[in-house]
């Protein structure tokens, strides 16, 4: 559940990041070109994903701590995205490996 919340938050922020004028569309994930061409749709999809992620976070941890955890998670994901995207470290292989390891740890260790 936590991995799903993190993945939804990352996808929502990355879609919003793709609509920014300052972002250099590298095209590592495949969403950059689409989000630059369809800015309004991308912003609405990102908003829906953020609300879904916030709702899942509140359902999993409770109202107060879920909201607090969501905003901490959003700040962390946003910081890592802004640091790693210009270095072209966010590609499908890296993110797939990262979320697979996180899902494995969440399933078998917690």
C-alpha positions as CSV (number, residue, x, y, z in Angstrom):
1,X,0.0,0.0,0.0
2,X,2.8,2.4,0.8
3,X,4.6,1.7,-2.5
4,X,1.3,2.4,-4.3
5,X,1.0,5.7,-2.5
6,X,4.6,6.7,-3.3
7,X,4.1,5.7,-6.9
8,X,0.9,7.7,-7.3
9,X,2.5,10.7,-5.7
10,X,5.5,10.4,-8.0
11,X,3.5,10.1,-11.1
12,X,1.3,13.0,-10.1
13,X,4.2,15.3,-9.4
14,X,6.1,14.2,-12.5
15,X,3.1,15.0,-14.7
16,X,3.0,18.5,-13.2
17,X,6.7,18.8,-13.6
18,X,6.3,17.9,-17.2
19,X,3.9,20.8,-17.8
20,X,6.5,23.3,-16.5
21,X,8.1,25.7,-19.1
22,X,11.5,25.3,-17.4
23,X,11.7,21.6,-17.8
24,X,13.8,20.3,-20.6
25,X,11.8,17.5,-22.1
26,X,14.3,14.7,-22.2
27,X,11.9,11.8,-22.9
28,X,13.3,9.2,-20.6
29,X,9.9,8.0,-19.3
30,X,7.7,8.8,-22.2
31,X,5.4,11.1,-20.3
32,X,7.3,14.3,-21.0
33,X,6.2,14.9,-24.6
34,X,2.6,14.0,-23.8
35,X,2.4,16.2,-20.8
36,X,4.0,19.1,-22.6
37,X,1.5,18.8,-25.5
38,X,-1.6,18.2,-23.4
39,X,-1.0,20.6,-20.4
40,X,-4.6,20.9,-19.2
41,X,-5.3,17.2,-19.4
42,X,-2.0,16.5,-17.7
43,X,-2.8,18.9,-14.9
44,X,-6.2,17.4,-14.3
45,X,-4.8,13.9,-14.3
46,X,-2.1,15.0,-11.9
47,X,-4.7,16.5,-9.6
48,X,-6.8,13.3,-9.6
49,X,-3.7,11.2,-8.8
50,X,-2.8,13.6,-6.0
51,X,-6.2,13.4,-4.5
52,X,-6.3,9.6,-4.8
53,X,-2.9,9.4,-3.2
54,X,-4.0,11.7,-0.3
55,X,-7.2,9.6,0.1
56,X,-5.2,6.4,0.2
57,X,-2.8,7.9,2.7
58,X,-5.6,9.1,4.9
59,X,-7.2,5.6,4.7
60,X,-4.0,3.8,5.5
61,X,-2.7,6.0,8.4
62,X,-5.7,8.0,9.5
63,X,-6.9,11.5,8.8
64,X,-4.3,13.6,10.7
65,X,-1.2,11.4,10.3
66,X,-2.1,10.4,6.7
67,X,-2.3,14.1,5.7
68,X,0.9,14.9,7.4
69,X,2.6,11.8,5.9
70,X,1.3,12.7,2.4
71,X,2.8,16.2,2.5
72,X,6.1,14.9,3.8
73,X,6.1,12.3,1.0
74,X,5.2,14.9,-1.6
75,X,8.1,17.1,-0.4
76,X,10.5,14.2,-0.6
77,X,9.3,13.0,-4.0
78,X,9.4,16.6,-5.4
79,X,12.9,17.2,-4.1
80,X,14.2,14.0,-5.5
81,X,12.5,14.6,-8.8
82,X,13.9,18.1,-9.1
83,X,17.4,16.8,-8.3
84,X,17.5,13.6,-10.3
85,X,15.5,14.5,-13.5
86,X,18.0,17.0,-14.9
87,X,20.7,14.4,-14.4
88,X,18.7,11.9,-16.4
89,X,18.7,9.3,-13.6
90,X,14.9,8.9,-13.7
91,X,14.4,6.3,-16.4
92,X,12.2,3.2,-16.7
93,X,14.8,0.7,-15.6
94,X,15.8,2.7,-12.4
95,X,12.2,3.4,-11.3
96,X,11.1,-0.1,-12.1
97,X,13.9,-1.5,-10.0
98,X,13.3,1.0,-7.2
99,X,9.6,0.2,-6.9
100,X,10.1,-3.5,-7.3
101,X,12.6,-3.5,-4.4
102,X,10.2,-1.3,-2.3
103,X,7.3,-3.6,-3.1
104,X,9.4,-6.7,-2.2
105,X,10.5,-5.1,1.1
106,X,6.9,-4.0,1.9
107,X,5.5,-7.4,1.2
108,X,8.0,-9.7,2.9
109,X,9.5,-7.6,5.6
110,X,6.6,-5.6,7.0
